[in-house]
Amino acid sequence: MHSRDWPVAQAMVLSAECSPAGFGCTVATVYYEYIVDGQEYGAAFEKPFIVQESGERFAGSFVKGADFAVRVNPWDPSVTVPFK
C-alpha cells in the first residue's frame, strides 16, 4: 500500500521556521500535531530550498493553529505524509 492510499487526518500547525543554510540548502521545518483514534501525536517535516526567500515564504504559509491534511500510516500512526 502506497502512502497515497493511507487514510487522511487533520493536523494542526504548532510552528514553522526556515533556517539559513550553513552548507547545502536552506531548510524549512513545519512542526505539527494530529490525533488518531484518540491518541495525540507530534511530528515535523522538512523541505529544502535553494533560495532562502522561497523557504521563508513556504514556512510562512503554515500559520500557527491552522489545519492541513496529512496521510497517516495505518500500521504505524506515528508516521505521516503531509500534503497541502
Backbone as JSON, one array per atom type, in Angstrom:
{
  "sequence": "MHSRDWPVAQAMVLSAECSPAGFGCTVATVYYEYIVDGQEYGAAFEKPFIVQESGERFAGSFVKGADFAVRVNPWDPSVTVPFK",
  "N": [[0.85, -1.18, 0.0], [0.66, 2.14, -0.94], [1.62, 5.42, 0.25], [-0.2, 7.26, -0.72], [-2.56, 5.94, -0.52], [-3.12, 5.85, 2.14], [-5.14, 6.59, 5.08], [-6.64, 9.85, 5.66], [-5.92, 12.48, 7.94], [-6.56, 15.37, 10.0], [-4.16, 17.78, 10.68], [-2.61, 20.07, 12.97], [-0.89, 23.09, 12.79], [1.91, 23.77, 14.74], [4.23, 25.31, 14.76], [6.44, 26.98, 12.43], [9.47, 27.28, 10.63], [12.33, 28.69, 8.98], [15.48, 27.81, 8.44], [18.61, 29.32, 7.86], [20.98, 28.23, 5.42], [23.97, 26.68, 6.3], [25.77, 24.99, 5.09], [25.03, 23.57, 1.97], [21.54, 23.31, 1.31], [18.96, 25.7, 2.21], [16.58, 25.03, 4.77], [13.2, 24.53, 5.35], [11.15, 23.99, 8.13], [8.32, 22.41, 9.46], [6.37, 22.09, 12.27], [3.97, 20.01, 13.78], [0.82, 18.73, 15.12], [-1.41, 15.96, 15.55], [-4.35, 13.86, 15.76], [-5.12, 10.48, 16.16], [-7.39, 7.95, 16.49], [-8.01, 8.87, 19.09], [-5.52, 9.23, 20.22], [-2.86, 11.46, 20.68], [-0.42, 12.8, 18.53], [2.82, 14.07, 17.67], [4.74, 15.7, 15.18], [7.13, 16.5, 12.59], [8.06, 18.02, 9.5], [10.43, 18.47, 6.88], [11.53, 20.65, 4.29], [13.68, 21.22, 1.66], [15.25, 24.15, 0.25], [16.69, 26.09, -2.34], [16.88, 28.83, -2.49], [16.79, 31.2, 0.04], [14.64, 33.02, 0.51], [12.48, 31.74, -0.71], [12.15, 29.49, 0.91], [11.45, 30.79, 3.29], [9.0, 31.93, 2.53], [7.5, 29.59, 2.1], [7.53, 28.39, 4.71], [6.21, 30.46, 6.02], [3.66, 30.16, 5.04], [2.48, 28.31, 6.62], [0.61, 28.8, 9.15], [0.51, 29.27, 12.65], [-1.71, 27.21, 14.42], [-3.32, 26.72, 12.26], [-5.07, 24.35, 10.19], [-4.15, 21.45, 8.32], [-3.97, 18.8, 5.91], [-2.87, 15.45, 6.5], [-1.54, 12.33, 5.5], [-1.9, 9.23, 7.08], [-0.01, 6.53, 8.22], [-1.51, 3.44, 8.3], [-0.59, 1.25, 9.77], [1.28, 2.2, 11.46], [0.65, 4.81, 13.16], [2.29, 6.92, 13.95], [3.68, 7.74, 11.83], [3.54, 9.96, 9.2], [2.52, 11.57, 6.14], [2.6, 14.67, 5.03], [0.45, 16.85, 3.17], [-0.35, 19.71, 1.32]],
  "CA": [[0.0, 0.0, 0.0], [1.41, 3.39, -1.05], [1.13, 6.46, 1.17], [-1.36, 7.93, -1.3], [-3.73, 5.15, -0.14], [-3.31, 5.92, 3.59], [-6.23, 7.48, 5.48], [-6.31, 11.26, 5.87], [-6.26, 13.1, 9.22], [-6.27, 16.8, 10.06], [-3.06, 18.17, 11.55], [-2.61, 21.49, 13.33], [0.45, 23.67, 12.81], [2.42, 24.31, 16.0], [5.14, 26.38, 14.37], [7.19, 26.75, 11.2], [10.65, 28.13, 10.57], [13.24, 28.46, 7.87], [16.85, 28.01, 8.91], [19.56, 29.6, 6.78], [21.91, 27.14, 5.15], [25.39, 26.84, 6.54], [26.27, 24.25, 3.93], [23.91, 22.95, 1.29], [20.3, 24.06, 1.09], [18.11, 26.23, 3.26], [15.56, 24.04, 5.08], [12.0, 24.96, 6.06], [10.64, 22.93, 9.01], [6.98, 22.64, 9.97], [6.04, 21.23, 13.4], [2.52, 19.88, 13.85], [0.27, 17.65, 15.9], [-2.62, 15.38, 14.99], [-4.95, 12.85, 16.62], [-5.61, 9.27, 15.51], [-8.04, 7.06, 17.46], [-7.93, 9.47, 20.42], [-4.11, 9.37, 20.62], [-2.23, 12.64, 20.1], [0.94, 12.61, 18.0], [3.52, 15.25, 17.2], [5.68, 15.37, 14.11], [7.69, 17.63, 11.84], [8.62, 17.67, 8.2], [11.37, 19.47, 6.35], [11.58, 20.8, 2.84], [14.86, 22.02, 1.29], [15.13, 25.21, -0.75], [17.97, 26.67, -2.76], [16.8, 30.26, -2.21], [16.3, 31.48, 1.4], [13.32, 33.68, 0.49], [11.47, 30.72, -1.06], [11.93, 28.71, 2.13], [10.73, 31.64, 4.23], [7.61, 32.02, 2.06], [6.88, 28.3, 2.35], [7.31, 28.29, 6.15], [5.22, 31.47, 6.37], [2.33, 29.72, 4.63], [1.97, 27.45, 7.68], [0.31, 29.69, 10.27], [0.24, 28.56, 13.9], [-3.11, 26.94, 14.67], [-4.02, 26.36, 11.01], [-5.18, 22.93, 9.9], [-3.82, 20.95, 7.0], [-4.18, 17.36, 5.85], [-1.75, 14.51, 6.45], [-1.89, 10.91, 5.33], [-1.4, 8.51, 8.25], [0.29, 5.12, 8.02], [-2.48, 2.69, 9.1], [0.09, 0.27, 10.62], [2.1, 2.96, 12.43], [0.12, 6.18, 13.07], [3.29, 7.96, 14.22], [4.29, 8.07, 10.54], [2.61, 10.71, 8.36], [3.0, 12.26, 4.95], [1.77, 15.87, 4.89], [0.23, 17.46, 1.87], [-1.04, 20.98, 1.48]],
  "C": [[0.9, 1.24, 0.0], [0.81, 4.43, -0.11], [-0.06, 7.2, 0.59], [-2.66, 7.2, -0.98], [-4.01, 5.2, 1.36], [-4.49, 6.83, 3.92], [-5.73, 8.9, 5.78], [-6.76, 11.7, 7.26], [-5.94, 14.58, 9.12], [-5.15, 17.04, 11.08], [-3.18, 19.65, 11.84], [-1.17, 21.97, 13.44], [0.77, 24.19, 14.21], [3.36, 25.48, 15.74], [5.82, 26.0, 13.06], [8.35, 27.73, 11.17], [11.46, 27.79, 9.33], [14.64, 28.83, 8.32], [17.77, 28.3, 7.73], [20.54, 28.44, 6.62], [23.32, 27.54, 5.53], [26.13, 26.23, 5.37], [25.07, 23.61, 3.26], [22.72, 23.88, 1.18], [19.71, 24.63, 2.37], [17.0, 25.21, 3.51], [14.42, 24.7, 5.85], [11.49, 23.76, 6.86], [9.28, 23.33, 9.54], [6.72, 21.6, 11.08], [4.52, 21.2, 13.55], [2.11, 18.74, 14.78], [-1.04, 17.19, 15.26], [-3.11, 14.27, 15.93], [-5.46, 11.7, 15.76], [-6.14, 8.34, 16.59], [-7.87, 7.56, 18.89], [-6.52, 9.67, 20.95], [-3.5, 10.58, 19.91], [-0.79, 12.33, 19.7], [1.51, 13.97, 17.62], [4.54, 14.84, 16.15], [6.21, 16.67, 13.49], [8.07, 17.12, 10.46], [9.47, 18.82, 7.72], [11.3, 19.48, 4.83], [12.77, 21.7, 2.5], [14.54, 23.04, 0.2], [16.52, 25.72, -1.1], [18.02, 28.14, -2.38], [16.14, 30.48, -0.84], [14.88, 32.06, 1.39], [12.2, 32.69, 0.14], [11.14, 29.87, 0.16], [11.15, 29.5, 3.17], [9.26, 31.79, 3.83], [6.86, 30.73, 2.35], [6.55, 28.16, 3.84], [6.22, 29.27, 6.6], [3.81, 31.09, 5.98], [1.69, 28.78, 5.65], [1.81, 28.29, 8.94], [-0.03, 28.87, 11.51], [-1.27, 28.43, 14.12], [-3.91, 26.54, 13.43], [-4.03, 24.84, 10.83], [-4.69, 22.64, 8.5], [-3.89, 19.43, 7.06], [-2.85, 16.6, 5.84], [-2.3, 13.13, 6.16], [-1.17, 10.16, 6.44], [-1.19, 7.04, 7.9], [-0.66, 4.29, 8.89], [-1.84, 1.66, 10.03], [0.96, 0.94, 11.67], [1.67, 4.42, 12.36], [1.09, 7.28, 13.47], [3.98, 8.41, 12.94], [3.23, 8.75, 9.67], [3.33, 11.25, 7.13], [2.1, 13.47, 4.77], [1.57, 16.23, 3.43], [-0.64, 18.69, 2.08], [-1.42, 21.52, 0.14]]
}
